[in-house]
Amino acid sequence: MRPPAKFYKLYPSNADNKDPVIDQLRTAIEDSGLDLAKISELSDVSTSTMWNWFYGSTRRPQHATVMAVTRAIGWDWKLVKVVGAPTLASPARKGKRSADTL
């Protein structure tokens, strides 16, 4: 089975065509009860950066800033192996590297 050309095309698009991580992070921030000023203080990510994620023109935030905010509100992101997902390894390479190791 051949993987799709672009994995990010599998995400449903939202009205602003923003990365889905923005919606997930917005929900986590709302659940945390912290305001952007406090999160900025804890994460060293400016309030204007976060404002641009949620209300401005930023479409694809940098991973480092997303992780800084995520950890500042007490969360973490991790990779999880999807059972039955296509792999990029060819049959000749399967013996050299496990499909679920990075």
DOVO-75066 format. One record per residue: residue number from 0; residue in one letter; x, y, z of N, C-alpha, C in turn. Coordinates in nm, 2 decimals, padded with zeros to 4 digits. Layout:
BEGIN
<pt resi="NUM" resn="A" n_east="X" n_north="Y" n_up="Z" ca_east="X" ca_north="Y" ca_up="Z" c_east="X" c_north="Y" c_up="Z"/>
...
***
This chain:
BEGIN
<pt resi="0" resn="M" n_east="00.08" n_north="-00.12" n_up="00.00" ca_east="00.00" ca_north="00.00" ca_up="00.00" c_east="00.09" c_north="00.12" c_up="00.00"/>
<pt resi="1" resn="R" n_east="00.06" n_north="00.21" n_up="-00.09" ca_east="00.14" ca_north="00.33" ca_up="-00.10" c_east="00.08" c_north="00.45" c_up="-00.02"/>
<pt resi="2" resn="P" n_east="00.17" n_north="00.52" n_up="00.06" ca_east="00.12" ca_north="00.63" ca_up="00.14" c_east="00.08" c_north="00.75" c_up="00.05"/>
<pt resi="3" resn="P" n_east="-00.01" n_north="00.83" n_up="00.10" ca_east="-00.05" ca_north="00.95" ca_up="00.03" c_east="00.07" c_north="01.05" c_up="00.01"/>
<pt resi="4" resn="A" n_east="00.07" n_north="01.13" n_up="-00.10" ca_east="00.18" ca_north="01.22" ca_up="-00.13" c_east="00.20" c_north="01.32" c_up="-00.02"/>
<pt resi="5" resn="K" n_east="00.10" n_north="01.37" n_up="00.04" ca_east="00.11" ca_north="01.47" ca_up="00.15" c_east="00.02" c_north="01.43" c_up="00.26"/>
<pt resi="6" resn="F" n_east="00.09" n_north="01.40" n_up="00.38" ca_east="00.01" ca_north="01.36" ca_up="00.49" c_east="-00.08" c_north="01.47" c_up="00.55"/>
<pt resi="7" resn="Y" n_east="-00.03" n_north="01.60" n_up="00.54" ca_east="-00.10" ca_north="01.71" ca_up="00.60" c_east="-00.23" c_north="01.74" c_up="00.52"/>
<pt resi="8" resn="K" n_east="-00.24" n_north="01.69" n_up="00.40" ca_east="-00.37" ca_north="01.70" ca_up="00.32" c_east="-00.48" c_north="01.62" c_up="00.38"/>
<pt resi="9" resn="L" n_east="-00.45" n_north="01.53" n_up="00.48" ca_east="-00.55" ca_north="01.44" ca_up="00.54" c_east="-00.63" c_north="01.52" c_up="00.64"/>
<pt resi="10" resn="Y" n_east="-00.58" n_north="01.63" n_up="00.69" ca_east="-00.65" ca_north="01.71" ca_up="00.79" c_east="-00.77" c_north="01.78" c_up="00.73"/>
<pt resi="11" resn="P" n_east="-00.88" n_north="01.78" n_up="00.80" ca_east="-00.99" ca_north="01.87" ca_up="00.75" c_east="-00.95" c_north="02.01" c_up="00.76"/>
<pt resi="12" resn="S" n_east="-00.98" n_north="02.09" n_up="00.66" ca_east="-00.95" ca_north="02.23" ca_up="00.66" c_east="-01.05" c_north="02.31" c_up="00.74"/>
<pt resi="13" resn="N" n_east="-01.01" n_north="02.41" n_up="00.81" ca_east="-01.10" ca_north="02.50" ca_up="00.88" c_east="-01.12" c_north="02.62" c_up="00.79"/>
<pt resi="14" resn="A" n_east="-01.21" n_north="02.71" n_up="00.84" ca_east="-01.25" ca_north="02.83" ca_up="00.76" c_east="-01.13" c_north="02.91" c_up="00.72"/>
<pt resi="15" resn="D" n_east="-01.03" n_north="02.93" n_up="00.81" ca_east="-00.92" ca_north="03.01" ca_up="00.79" c_east="-00.80" c_north="02.94" c_up="00.73"/>
<pt resi="16" resn="N" n_east="-00.82" n_north="02.81" n_up="00.70" ca_east="-00.71" ca_north="02.73" ca_up="00.64" c_east="-00.59" c_north="02.73" c_up="00.73"/>
<pt resi="17" resn="K" n_east="-00.60" n_north="02.73" n_up="00.86" ca_east="-00.49" ca_north="02.72" ca_up="00.96" c_east="-00.46" c_north="02.58" c_up="01.00"/>
<pt resi="18" resn="D" n_east="-00.34" n_north="02.56" n_up="01.04" ca_east="-00.30" ca_north="02.43" ca_up="01.09" c_east="-00.39" c_north="02.39" c_up="01.21"/>
<pt resi="19" resn="P" n_east="-00.43" n_north="02.26" n_up="01.21" ca_east="-00.52" ca_north="02.21" ca_up="01.31" c_east="-00.46" c_north="02.22" c_up="01.45"/>
<pt resi="20" resn="V" n_east="-00.33" n_north="02.23" n_up="01.46" ca_east="-00.26" ca_north="02.25" ca_up="01.60" c_east="-00.31" c_north="02.38" c_up="01.66"/>
<pt resi="21" resn="I" n_east="-00.35" n_north="02.48" n_up="01.59" ca_east="-00.39" ca_north="02.61" ca_up="01.64" c_east="-00.52" c_north="02.58" c_up="01.72"/>
<pt resi="22" resn="D" n_east="-00.62" n_north="02.51" n_up="01.66" ca_east="-00.74" ca_north="02.48" ca_up="01.72" c_east="-00.73" c_north="02.40" c_up="01.85"/>
<pt resi="23" resn="Q" n_east="-00.64" n_north="02.30" n_up="01.84" ca_east="-00.61" ca_north="02.21" ca_up="01.96" c_east="-00.55" c_north="02.30" c_up="02.07"/>
<pt resi="24" resn="L" n_east="-00.46" n_north="02.38" n_up="02.04" ca_east="-00.39" ca_north="02.47" ca_up="02.14" c_east="-00.49" c_north="02.57" c_up="02.20"/>
<pt resi="25" resn="R" n_east="-00.57" n_north="02.62" n_up="02.11" ca_east="-00.67" ca_north="02.72" ca_up="02.17" c_east="-00.76" c_north="02.65" c_up="02.27"/>
<pt resi="26" resn="T" n_east="-00.81" n_north="02.53" n_up="02.24" ca_east="-00.89" ca_north="02.46" ca_up="02.34" c_east="-00.81" c_north="02.43" c_up="02.47"/>
<pt resi="27" resn="A" n_east="-00.69" n_north="02.39" n_up="02.46" ca_east="-00.61" ca_north="02.36" ca_up="02.58" c_east="-00.59" c_north="02.49" c_up="02.66"/>
<pt resi="28" resn="I" n_east="-00.56" n_north="02.60" n_up="02.59" ca_east="-00.54" ca_north="02.72" ca_up="02.67" c_east="-00.67" c_north="02.77" c_up="02.73"/>
<pt resi="29" resn="E" n_east="-00.79" n_north="02.75" n_up="02.67" ca_east="-00.91" ca_north="02.79" ca_up="02.73" c_east="-00.94" c_north="02.70" c_up="02.85"/>
<pt resi="30" resn="D" n_east="-00.91" n_north="02.57" n_up="02.84" ca_east="-00.93" ca_north="02.48" ca_up="02.95" c_east="-00.83" c_north="02.51" c_up="03.07"/>
<pt resi="31" resn="S" n_east="-00.72" n_north="02.56" n_up="03.04" ca_east="-00.62" ca_north="02.59" ca_up="03.14" c_east="-00.66" c_north="02.71" c_up="03.24"/>
<pt resi="32" resn="G" n_east="-00.75" n_north="02.80" n_up="03.18" ca_east="-00.79" ca_north="02.91" ca_up="03.26" c_east="-00.69" c_north="03.02" c_up="03.27"/>
<pt resi="33" resn="L" n_east="-00.58" n_north="03.01" n_up="03.20" ca_east="-00.48" ca_north="03.11" ca_up="03.21" c_east="-00.50" c_north="03.21" c_up="03.09"/>
<pt resi="34" resn="D" n_east="-00.46" n_north="03.34" n_up="03.11" ca_east="-00.47" ca_north="03.43" ca_up="03.01" c_east="-00.34" c_north="03.44" c_up="02.93"/>
<pt resi="35" resn="L" n_east="-00.34" n_north="03.50" n_up="02.81" ca_east="-00.23" ca_north="03.50" ca_up="02.73" c_east="-00.11" c_north="03.57" c_up="02.79"/>
<pt resi="36" resn="A" n_east="-00.13" n_north="03.67" n_up="02.87" ca_east="-00.02" ca_north="03.74" ca_up="02.94" c_east="00.05" c_north="03.64" c_up="03.04"/>
<pt resi="37" resn="K" n_east="-00.02" n_north="03.56" n_up="03.11" ca_east="00.04" ca_north="03.47" ca_up="03.20" c_east="00.11" c_north="03.36" c_up="03.13"/>
<pt resi="38" resn="I" n_east="00.05" n_north="03.31" n_up="03.02" ca_east="00.12" ca_north="03.21" ca_up="02.94" c_east="00.24" c_north="03.26" c_up="02.87"/>
<pt resi="39" resn="S" n_east="00.24" n_north="03.39" n_up="02.83" ca_east="00.36" ca_north="03.45" ca_up="02.78" c_east="00.47" c_north="03.45" c_up="02.88"/>
<pt resi="40" resn="E" n_east="00.44" n_north="03.49" n_up="03.00" ca_east="00.54" ca_north="03.49" ca_up="03.11" c_east="00.60" c_north="03.36" c_up="03.13"/>
<pt resi="41" resn="L" n_east="00.52" n_north="03.25" n_up="03.13" ca_east="00.56" ca_north="03.12" ca_up="03.16" c_east="00.64" c_north="03.05" c_up="03.04"/>
<pt resi="42" resn="S" n_east="00.60" n_north="03.09" n_up="02.92" ca_east="00.66" ca_north="03.02" ca_up="02.80" c_east="00.77" c_north="03.10" c_up="02.73"/>
<pt resi="43" resn="D" n_east="00.78" n_north="03.23" n_up="02.75" ca_east="00.86" ca_north="03.32" ca_up="02.68" c_east="00.82" c_north="03.33" c_up="02.53"/>
<pt resi="44" resn="V" n_east="00.69" n_north="03.31" n_up="02.50" ca_east="00.63" ca_north="03.33" ca_up="02.37" c_east="00.55" c_north="03.46" c_up="02.39"/>
<pt resi="45" resn="S" n_east="00.57" n_north="03.55" n_up="02.30" ca_east="00.50" ca_north="03.68" ca_up="02.31" c_east="00.35" c_north="03.67" c_up="02.30"/>
<pt resi="46" resn="T" n_east="00.28" n_north="03.75" n_up="02.36" ca_east="00.13" ca_north="03.75" ca_up="02.35" c_east="00.09" c_north="03.78" c_up="02.21"/>
<pt resi="47" resn="S" n_east="00.17" n_north="03.87" n_up="02.14" ca_east="00.13" ca_north="03.90" ca_up="02.00" c_east="00.15" c_north="03.77" c_up="01.91"/>
<pt resi="48" resn="T" n_east="00.24" n_north="03.69" n_up="01.94" ca_east="00.26" ca_north="03.57" ca_up="01.86" c_east="00.14" c_north="03.48" c_up="01.88"/>
<pt resi="49" resn="M" n_east="00.09" n_north="03.46" n_up="02.00" ca_east="-00.02" ca_north="03.38" ca_up="02.03" c_east="-00.15" c_north="03.44" c_up="01.97"/>
<pt resi="50" resn="W" n_east="-00.16" n_north="03.57" n_up="01.98" ca_east="-00.28" ca_north="03.64" ca_up="01.93" c_east="-00.28" c_north="03.62" c_up="01.78"/>
<pt resi="51" resn="N" n_east="-00.17" n_north="03.62" n_up="01.71" ca_east="-00.17" ca_north="03.60" ca_up="01.56" c_east="-00.20" c_north="03.46" c_up="01.53"/>
<pt resi="52" resn="W" n_east="-00.17" n_north="03.36" n_up="01.61" ca_east="-00.21" ca_north="03.22" ca_up="01.59" c_east="-00.36" c_north="03.21" c_up="01.58"/>
<pt resi="53" resn="F" n_east="-00.43" n_north="03.27" n_up="01.69" ca_east="-00.57" ca_north="03.25" ca_up="01.70" c_east="-00.66" c_north="03.35" c_up="01.63"/>
<pt resi="54" resn="Y" n_east="-00.61" n_north="03.47" n_up="01.61" ca_east="-00.69" ca_north="03.58" ca_up="01.55" c_east="-00.63" c_north="03.65" c_up="01.43"/>
<pt resi="55" resn="G" n_east="-00.50" n_north="03.63" n_up="01.41" ca_east="-00.43" ca_north="03.70" ca_up="01.31" c_east="-00.40" c_north="03.61" c_up="01.18"/>
<pt resi="56" resn="S" n_east="-00.29" n_north="03.65" n_up="01.12" ca_east="-00.25" ca_north="03.59" ca_up="00.99" c_east="-00.17" c_north="03.46" c_up="01.00"/>
<pt resi="57" resn="T" n_east="-00.12" n_north="03.42" n_up="01.11" ca_east="-00.03" ca_north="03.30" ca_up="01.12" c_east="-00.11" c_north="03.18" c_up="01.08"/>
<pt resi="58" resn="R" n_east="-00.06" n_north="03.10" n_up="00.99" ca_east="-00.12" ca_north="02.98" ca_up="00.94" c_east="-00.05" c_north="02.86" c_up="00.99"/>
<pt resi="59" resn="R" n_east="00.08" n_north="02.86" n_up="01.00" ca_east="00.16" ca_north="02.75" ca_up="01.04" c_east="00.26" c_north="02.79" c_up="01.15"/>
<pt resi="60" resn="P" n_east="00.22" n_north="02.78" n_up="01.28" ca_east="00.31" ca_north="02.82" ca_up="01.38" c_east="00.44" c_north="02.73" c_up="01.39"/>
<pt resi="61" resn="Q" n_east="00.55" n_north="02.78" n_up="01.44" ca_east="00.67" ca_north="02.71" ca_up="01.46" c_east="00.65" c_north="02.61" c_up="01.57"/>
<pt resi="62" resn="H" n_east="00.70" n_north="02.49" n_up="01.55" ca_east="00.69" ca_north="02.38" ca_up="01.65" c_east="00.75" c_north="02.42" c_up="01.78"/>
<pt resi="63" resn="A" n_east="00.86" n_north="02.49" n_up="01.79" ca_east="00.92" ca_north="02.53" ca_up="01.91" c_east="00.83" c_north="02.62" c_up="02.00"/>
<pt resi="64" resn="T" n_east="00.77" n_north="02.71" n_up="01.93" ca_east="00.68" ca_north="02.80" ca_up="02.01" c_east="00.55" c_north="02.73" c_up="02.05"/>
<pt resi="65" resn="V" n_east="00.50" n_north="02.64" n_up="01.97" ca_east="00.38" ca_north="02.56" ca_up="02.01" c_east="00.42" c_north="02.48" c_up="02.13"/>
<pt resi="66" resn="M" n_east="00.53" n_north="02.41" n_up="02.13" ca_east="00.57" ca_north="02.33" ca_up="02.24" c_east="00.60" c_north="02.41" c_up="02.37"/>
<pt resi="67" resn="A" n_east="00.65" n_north="02.53" n_up="02.36" ca_east="00.68" ca_north="02.62" ca_up="02.47" c_east="00.54" c_north="02.65" c_up="02.54"/>
<pt resi="68" resn="V" n_east="00.45" n_north="02.69" n_up="02.46" ca_east="00.31" ca_north="02.72" ca_up="02.51" c_east="00.25" c_north="02.60" c_up="02.57"/>
<pt resi="69" resn="T" n_east="00.25" n_north="02.49" n_up="02.50" ca_east="00.19" ca_north="02.37" ca_up="02.54" c_east="00.24" c_north="02.33" c_up="02.68"/>
<pt resi="70" resn="R" n_east="00.37" n_north="02.33" n_up="02.70" ca_east="00.43" ca_north="02.29" ca_up="02.83" c_east="00.40" c_north="02.39" c_up="02.94"/>
<pt resi="71" resn="A" n_east="00.40" n_north="02.52" n_up="02.90" ca_east="00.37" ca_north="02.62" ca_up="03.00" c_east="00.23" c_north="02.61" c_up="03.06"/>
<pt resi="72" resn="I" n_east="00.13" n_north="02.55" n_up="02.98" ca_east="00.00" ca_north="02.53" ca_up="03.04" c_east="-00.02" c_north="02.39" c_up="03.09"/>
<pt resi="73" resn="G" n_east="00.09" n_north="02.31" n_up="03.10" ca_east="00.09" ca_north="02.18" ca_up="03.17" c_east="00.05" c_north="02.07" c_up="03.08"/>
<pt resi="74" resn="W" n_east="00.07" n_north="02.08" n_up="02.95" ca_east="00.05" ca_north="01.97" ca_up="02.86" c_east="00.17" c_north="01.93" c_up="02.79"/>
<pt resi="75" resn="D" n_east="00.17" n_north="01.82" n_up="02.71" ca_east="00.28" ca_north="01.78" ca_up="02.62" c_east="00.22" c_north="01.71" c_up="02.50"/>
<pt resi="76" resn="W" n_east="00.29" n_north="01.72" n_up="02.39" ca_east="00.25" ca_north="01.65" ca_up="02.27" c_east="00.35" c_north="01.53" c_up="02.25"/>
<pt resi="77" resn="K" n_east="00.30" n_north="01.42" n_up="02.20" ca_east="00.39" ca_north="01.31" ca_up="02.17" c_east="00.34" c_north="01.24" c_up="02.05"/>
<pt resi="78" resn="L" n_east="00.44" n_north="01.17" n_up="01.98" ca_east="00.40" ca_north="01.09" ca_up="01.87" c_east="00.35" c_north="00.96" c_up="01.91"/>
<pt resi="79" resn="V" n_east="00.25" n_north="00.91" n_up="01.85" ca_east="00.18" ca_north="00.78" ca_up="01.88" c_east="00.17" c_north="00.70" c_up="01.75"/>
<pt resi="80" resn="K" n_east="00.22" n_north="00.58" n_up="01.76" ca_east="00.21" ca_north="00.49" ca_up="01.64" c_east="00.07" c_north="00.45" c_up="01.61"/>
<pt resi="81" resn="V" n_east="00.02" n_north="00.47" n_up="01.49" ca_east="-00.11" ca_north="00.44" ca_up="01.45" c_east="-00.11" c_north="00.30" c_up="01.39"/>
<pt resi="82" resn="V" n_east="-00.18" n_north="00.21" n_up="01.45" ca_east="-00.19" ca_north="00.07" ca_up="01.41" c_east="-00.25" c_north="00.07" c_up="01.27"/>
<pt resi="83" resn="G" n_east="-00.19" n_north="00.00" n_up="01.18" ca_east="-00.24" ca_north="-00.01" ca_up="01.04" c_east="-00.21" c_north="00.10" c_up="00.95"/>
<pt resi="84" resn="A" n_east="-00.14" n_north="00.20" n_up="01.00" ca_east="-00.10" ca_north="00.32" ca_up="00.92" c_east="00.00" c_north="00.28" c_up="00.81"/>
<pt resi="85" resn="P" n_east="00.00" n_north="00.34" n_up="00.70" ca_east="00.11" ca_north="00.31" ca_up="00.60" c_east="00.24" c_north="00.35" c_up="00.65"/>
<pt resi="86" resn="T" n_east="00.34" n_north="00.28" n_up="00.61" ca_east="00.48" ca_north="00.32" ca_up="00.65" c_east="00.56" c_north="00.36" c_up="00.52"/>
<pt resi="87" resn="L" n_east="00.66" n_north="00.44" n_up="00.54" ca_east="00.74" ca_north="00.49" ca_up="00.43" c_east="00.86" c_north="00.39" c_up="00.40"/>
<pt resi="88" resn="A" n_east="00.88" n_north="00.30" n_up="00.49" ca_east="00.99" ca_north="00.20" ca_up="00.47" c_east="00.96" c_north="00.10" c_up="00.36"/>
<pt resi="89" resn="S" n_east="01.06" n_north="00.08" n_up="00.27" ca_east="01.04" ca_north="-00.02" ca_up="00.17" c_east="01.06" c_north="-00.15" c_up="00.23"/>
<pt resi="90" resn="P" n_east="01.01" n_north="-00.26" n_up="00.17" ca_east="01.03" ca_north="-00.40" ca_up="00.22" c_east="01.18" c_north="-00.43" c_up="00.24"/>
<pt resi="91" resn="A" n_east="01.27" n_north="-00.38" n_up="00.16" ca_east="01.41" ca_north="-00.40" ca_up="00.17" c_east="01.47" c_north="-00.34" c_up="00.30"/>
<pt resi="92" resn="R" n_east="01.41" n_north="-00.24" n_up="00.35" ca_east="01.47" ca_north="-00.17" ca_up="00.47" c_east="01.40" c_north="-00.22" c_up="00.60"/>
<pt resi="93" resn="K" n_east="01.30" n_north="-00.29" n_up="00.59" ca_east="01.22" ca_north="-00.33" ca_up="00.71" c_east="01.31" c_north="-00.39" c_up="00.82"/>
<pt resi="94" resn="G" n_east="01.41" n_north="-00.48" n_up="00.78" ca_east="01.49" ca_north="-00.54" ca_up="00.87" c_east="01.59" c_north="-00.45" c_up="00.94"/>
<pt resi="95" resn="K" n_east="01.62" n_north="-00.34" n_up="00.88" ca_east="01.72" ca_north="-00.25" ca_up="00.93" c_east="01.67" c_north="-00.15" c_up="01.04"/>
<pt resi="96" resn="R" n_east="01.54" n_north="-00.12" n_up="01.03" ca_east="01.49" ca_north="-00.02" ca_up="01.12" c_east="01.35" c_north="-00.06" c_up="01.15"/>
<pt resi="97" resn="S" n_east="01.31" n_north="-00.05" n_up="01.28" ca_east="01.17" ca_north="-00.08" ca_up="01.31" c_east="01.08" c_north="00.04" c_up="01.27"/>
<pt resi="98" resn="A" n_east="00.96" n_north="00.01" n_up="01.22" ca_east="00.87" ca_north="00.11" ca_up="01.17" c_east="00.82" c_north="00.20" c_up="01.28"/>
<pt resi="99" resn="D" n_east="00.83" n_north="00.16" n_up="01.41" ca_east="00.78" ca_north="00.25" ca_up="01.52" c_east="00.89" c_north="00.31" c_up="01.60"/>
<pt resi="100" resn="T" n_east="01.01" n_north="00.32" n_up="01.55" ca_east="01.12" ca_north="00.39" ca_up="01.62" c_east="01.15" c_north="00.51" c_up="01.53"/>
<pt resi="101" resn="L" n_east="01.20" n_north="00.62" n_up="01.60" ca_east="01.23" ca_north="00.74" ca_up="01.53" c_east="01.38" c_north="00.75" c_up="01.52"/>
***
